[in-house]
């Protein structure tokens, strides 16, 4: 799996909006979106789908007046 970080989200963004966004761009994801305040995570089946999502969305798509940023999720350092 390839986990994506979706950042710079407006507090009003919902999981349903993220699902619709991915569906509108015909991008495949696996499982559920994990939505937190200002950011979310989602899994892609492989690196190819992850890169397609990054290229399609990062800095190009606006939700509730904020341009979202999408990148590979990096685990926190202990």
N, C-alpha and C positions, 0 to 999 in steps of 0.2 A: 504494500500500500504506500501511497504517497500522500502525506497529510499537507493540506494547504492552510495557510494563515490568511484570513481575509480581514484587513484592518481599515482604520479610518471610517468606521461605520457610525452613522447617526444613531442616537439612542432609540429612535423610532423604528428602525429596521426590524422586520420580523423574519422568522425562519421561512414562512411562506413566501416572502419576497425573494429570499435567497434561492429557494427551490425554483421559483418561476424564472429568475434570472438565468440560472444554469439551464433550465429547459428551453428558454427562448434562444439561447446560443447553441443548443444541441450538445451540451457538454455533459459527460458522464461523471457521476460521483457515486460513492458507495456509503451506505448507512445514512446516519442523520447528521444534520448540521448542529454543531455545538456552539450556541450563541451566548456570548457574554456581553457586558456593557462595552460597546465600542469596537468589538472584534468578534470573529467566529473562526471555527475550524471545520474542515470537511476532508474526507478521504477521497482520493481519486484511485481508480483501479491500477494505474501504472503511470510512469513518468511522462509518457506521451500526452495523456489526458491532463495531467497537472500542468504541463507546459502550455497546452492549448488554453487552459483557463487563465493562466498568468498573462499570456499574450493578449487574450480577448478583453480582460477586465482591468488589469493594473494601470491605474491612472487615466483610464479611458471611460469608465462607466460611473455615472453619478446616481446615488440613491439618497433621497431626502436632502438634496443640496450639498452632499459631500462626495468627492471622488474617492472611490474605494481603491485600496491597494491589495494586491494578491501576490503571495510569494510562498515558497516552500517553508513549511514550519520547521523551526530548529528547536530541538529539545533544550530545556533550561539546563544551564550548567549547575552542577551541585556545589 
